[in-house]
Amino acid sequence: MMERVQNWWAGLSQRERWLVGIAGVLALGVLLWALGRPAYAAFADLENRHAAAIEREGRVKAKVQLLAQRPAKSVAAAVDAVAIDQYLAQSAGEIGLTLDRNEARGSGQATIAIATAKAPVLTDWLASLEGQGFVVDQLTITPAADGTVGMTAELRKGGQ
């Protein structure tokens, strides 16, 4: 086999040898590109996924620390001096949420509604309320077409 290739090569003119050599180099370049591009994309994807996993880990650690910091006295119990609807409106306003409906239902209970909010902000706010001793009795979250969510919830002070 090698002898046949050597005979073929010897039978080529100088110009043909140059052309075959250039074609071989180009073919080798295309082959390396065809193998190298998917490998590079795989490594880039691994890097992106690793960065996302590290970010998620940080968020989970922060939420675990937040949940571990239970107040000695429940904020919900301290809200007795302020009506629950006023406290919820103030708490939501501090993080940029607007309560579209905020109705006190007896002592220590309220029904709230938010028309549009970003889901992470809304869930973090609800989690912080639960961490402060409030109980979410009923919760409905509906997605909107623009990427936000709407929410209705019934809340009560813990222990009631």
DASUL-V593872 format. One record per backbone hydrogen bond with DSSP energy under -0.5 kcal/mol. CO is the residue of the C=O (numbers start at 1). NH is the residue of the N-H. Records with the same first field share a line. If there is no record, write none. Layout:
CO=NH  NH
This chain:
1=5
2=6
3=7
4=8
5=9
6=10
7=11
9=12
13=17
14=18
15=19
16=20
17=21
18=22
19=23
20=24
21=25
22=26
23=27
24=28
25=29
26=30
27=31
28=32
29=33
30=34
31=35
32=36
33=37
35=39
36=40
37=41
38=42
39=43
40=44
41=45
42=46
43=47
44=48
45=49
46=50
47=51
48=52
49=53
50=54
51=55
52=56
53=57
54=58
55=59
56=60
57=61
58=62
59=63
60=64
61=65
62=66
63=67
64=68
65=69
68=70
74=78
75=79
76=79
77=80
78=81
79=82
83=87
84=88
85=89
86=90
87=91
88=92
89=93
90=94
91=95
92=95  97
93=96
97=99
98=100
101=113
102=104
103=111
104=106
106=108  109
108=157
109=105
110=155
111=103
112=153
113=100  101
114=151
117=149
118=122
119=123
120=124
121=125
122=126
123=127
124=128
125=129
126=130
127=131
128=132
129=134
130=133
131=71
132=75  76
133=158
135=137  156
138=154
140=152
142=150
144=147
148=144
149=117
150=142
151=114
152=140
153=112  155
154=137  138
155=110
156=135
157=160
